Amino acid sequence: MSMRLAKTSVDHEADEATEDQLTRLITQVTNEINWHMTQGKLTRADLASRMGVSPGRISQVLSGGENLTLRTLASLAVALDGQFEIELKPFKATEDAYASDHNHP
């Protein structure tokens, strides 16, 4: 006999917070990739060629609908001649800092 425990409100809140963080990360990553592509005057086909993948794969990445691996992020960074910097901050500081730190000229 298997017993399933109902999710608590704490579990539900944690799930919602995780989804919010995931959405924030996806938006941040795709915005950075798009910004660097624009600055480098790169098309999706150009980026795909640099990464050795199909343009369709780049469309999948930029759609934000999948969980990217660290290897894919590293490959994107190399193809864009850049690097990702990851910093874990207290939540409130993250909102304030992101707004001021990521206003690209």
C-alpha positions in Angstrom: 0.0 0.0 0.0 1.5 3.3 -1.1 0.8 6.4 0.8 1.0 9.8 -1.0 1.4 12.8 1.2 -0.3 16.0 0.1 2.0 18.9 -0.7 2.1 21.5 2.0 1.7 25.2 1.4 5.4 25.6 2.1 6.2 23.1 -0.7 3.8 24.9 -3.0 5.5 28.3 -2.2 8.9 26.8 -2.8 7.7 25.4 -6.2 6.3 28.8 -7.2 9.5 30.5 -6.1 11.6 28.1 -8.1 9.5 28.7 -11.2 9.8 32.5 -10.7 13.6 32.1 -10.5 13.7 29.9 -13.6 11.7 32.5 -15.5 14.1 35.2 -14.3 17.1 33.2 -15.3 15.8 32.3 -18.8 14.9 35.9 -19.4 18.3 37.1 -18.2 20.2 34.5 -20.3 18.3 35.1 -23.5 18.5 38.8 -23.1 22.3 38.6 -22.8 22.6 36.3 -25.8 20.4 38.6 -27.9 22.3 41.7 -26.8 25.6 40.2 -27.7 24.3 39.0 -31.0 23.1 42.5 -31.8 26.4 44.0 -30.8 28.3 41.5 -32.9 25.8 41.9 -35.8 25.3 38.1 -35.7 22.3 36.3 -37.1 21.0 33.0 -35.6 22.6 31.3 -38.6 25.9 32.9 -37.8 25.7 31.9 -34.1 24.7 28.4 -35.2 27.7 28.1 -37.5 30.0 29.2 -34.7 28.6 26.6 -32.4 28.4 23.8 -35.0 24.6 23.4 -34.5 21.6 24.1 -36.7 19.9 27.5 -36.7 16.8 25.6 -35.4 18.8 24.7 -32.3 19.6 28.4 -31.8 15.9 29.2 -32.1 15.1 26.5 -29.4 17.7 28.1 -27.1 16.5 31.6 -27.6 12.8 30.6 -27.2 13.6 30.0 -23.5 11.5 26.8 -23.4 14.2 24.4 -22.3 16.7 23.9 -19.5 20.1 24.7 -20.9 23.1 22.8 -19.7 26.3 24.5 -18.5 28.0 23.0 -21.6 25.5 24.8 -23.8 26.0 28.0 -22.0 29.8 27.6 -22.2 29.5 27.0 -26.0 27.3 30.1 -26.4 29.9 32.2 -24.5 32.7 31.0 -26.7 30.7 31.6 -29.9 29.8 35.1 -28.7 33.4 35.8 -27.6 32.3 36.4 -24.1 31.7 34.8 -20.7 28.8 34.4 -18.4 29.2 35.6 -14.8 27.0 34.1 -12.2 26.5 35.6 -8.8 24.1 34.5 -6.1 22.8 37.5 -4.1 20.1 38.0 -1.5 16.8 38.2 -3.4 16.0 41.9 -2.8 19.5 42.9 -3.8 19.2 40.9 -7.0 16.2 42.8 -8.2 17.8 46.2 -7.5 21.2 45.3 -8.9 19.9 43.6 -12.0 17.9 46.7 -12.9 20.9 49.0 -12.5 23.7 46.6 -13.7 22.1 45.4 -16.9 21.2 48.6 -18.6 23.5 48.2 -21.6 24.4 51.5 -23.3 
